Amino acid sequence: MTEEQIINQISRCFARLRSEANLSQASLAKKIGIDQAKLSRIENGEFYTPYDAEKYLEALGTPNAARFKKFLSSSWTHLEIPDFWNPQYDSLIYAEEIARKITDFLARYKISSPLRTYLSKGHEQLLAISKYLCSENHNIAFLGSIGIGKSTAISYLFNLLITGSDTATSERLKPILETGAGGTTICEVQIVDSDNYGINIIPYGDDEFNNIISDFCKVFWSRYCKNENYKKRDTISQSKEIERAIRNMAKLTVQRTKNERGKSRFDPIEELVSNSSSEDEFKVKILSRINLQGRNTTNIVFDKNPSKNPTTWLAEKFNEINNGRADEMPMPKIMSLQVPKFNTIFNISANHKYNISVIDTKGIDEIIVRSDIDSQIKSERTIIVFCVRFNEASGKPTKEMIDHIKNDLGISVENGKFGLLVLPHSGEALQVKDDLGNMAYDVQEGYEIKTDQINDAVSDKIPIYFYNAFEDDPKATIAQLKKQIGDFRENYADKINELALTMDYAMDNAEEVAYLQALEQLTKKLSFFLKGNSKLLPRMGDIFQDVNRVFYSAHPSTLWASTRRRGLYENLNICYVISNSATSDANKRFDKWFNRFQGEINALKADESLTVAEKYINDIEIFTKDMKIKFLEAVSNCGTEIYCEKVTSTHMWHDCASEWGQGSGFKVRVLNHIEKWFKEHAELQNELDELIERFWDELVITSISKMIERHSGAQQAH
């Protein structure tokens, strides 16, 4: 390390090391033989000499002090210098050592091009995985159906509660987040650590917001317009949280009164419709009342007024923004709550904590194939926690989500990426029966029985947590979440250790004849397999079947909104459904082929004559899985490329949108139009299949063959 880097590390770690040794500044200064003021300057990085640093660490006399002394003398020429307290520090040290060894090996020896390529690629992979582990920033995204208590659980789990004198007489602290029976939160909410309380929003874009307002106006124009054409119509509505926000933004809330003659209800929107000559005029009036030009504030910060409770302020402002009552702010698409010391919840030792952002996603309403949900699942830095009701934990919601992640997205759920959070209501755990028909004798046994039921229903090994926000101690669940993050990171550490070991082995045995002979035999067997299994299996379904399934499962309001946007609605996007259908089908076909390939790989591993090449066999297996990812990405893109422009530019959507208002059966009529379009454009399915087969040959069969050829070339060069 340079002197500047050493001073930076000292200022971050010396005081922690002293605290770990249970020594005060005064006692340690006396032990070293310097005054306390100088020791303070050393800890703050204001004064440094190698001698003083060494004396400081020797005086501490702890194992970590000895490790830190070695850390300061280490050379980090390939990797970013990690935090000394990083839980995967040992793996990162190993990665730096092997990365340096590879560089020296390639510079010192004249080796064949294939082996040089192999080591260079391993070097790149080591750096990429290590870069991931050097950062300790992660997200925890909570997913779940509307109305299951997800936001309530998040509030009590992470202490997002109104505290202080405002709640002194309350038996139970109230959440900062709005909670209810579903349909309460208007958008995705992120909770992040910050120096001060505040809220930052990302608003909807102009086109997105214009579509939302158009839907709002269409709903109420058709509801209150006296035109005879609107007498018979399907009941179409927006989500209640969106409607509530627009009403507040436009100052058009329903007025309810009660007098001696009973209750009355006045909706000012009805009057506004009556005074408008057209739907367009009505929309102009709504937009005028909202005054978007005046809503340009996207960030607010608590002013630290001593007379105001900051958590009360945060709850009030969240409520205002969430309900459209913040006159200076636009409608949020994403809301970020800034909470001081939020990450102290994620301490993993006395000296260290993860830097975590918690994400409360919008509730899932029937359709799990949603781009915002999938973006969280695909994010490498995001841990997924799927929330589910106690009585549904081993049923359809859990199975559908796991199936979507594994089969549609091709992502494993067994590496710490995915966890299941079961949200029981009071008394539910005591109603569970064991195999003998006996009721659980306490809540903990109820949880254990339910865990067994989930494990019986789901074959994948996933962490399962239980949390009743009104009865359970959150510490146990927080500890389980931290373990899940740790397991997820350890999966990357294992990759580093395995890859580093593989690279080290390759360098130490590069000239062994046995290794080259094994490669020759391995090459022949794999080449023979690929020649006999080069064709992609036939398609298992057609695009329209999946479109029909997803669109039919949508709420009429969602389907209606999608038809008005030519199928490009964020909650029901036909291009995304088509792309997902093509990818899901290709994934299933790949997996059937890979099962045969895996059988060949397992036979090679069992062959004792190939033991010296086992690392390379593992590399081929990993490489094939990597090609699967590239293949599925290509399929996803070509599904969109072939269909999207044509299916969204057709007049069909006008016909579909015109079906609402024609009585019951709106869904069936819309899907008839869509089916007709797909039948008239059957050539697109053939075009897609041809392109998928081309990608299969290029990205899978040809890529694996070239990898085998490269290693065969390495043998011949030797």
Helices and strands as residue ranges (DSSP letters): H 3-20, H 25-32, H 36-43, H 50-60, H 63-73, H 89-108, H 113-134, E 137-144, H 150-157, G 165-167, E 188-194, E 198-203, H 206-224, G 228-230, H 240-249, E 255-259, E 262-266, H 268-274, H 279-290, G 292-294, E 299-301, H 310-322, E 332-340, G 342-346, E 347-349, E 352-353, E 355-360, H 371-378, E 382-389, G 390-392, H 396-403, I 404-408, E 418-423, G 428-431, H 443-457, E 464-466, H 474-508, H 513-532, H 543-553, H 556-564, E 568-569, E 572-573, H 574-606, G 608-613, H 614-649, H 652-657, H 666-680, H 683-695, I 696-701, H 702-717
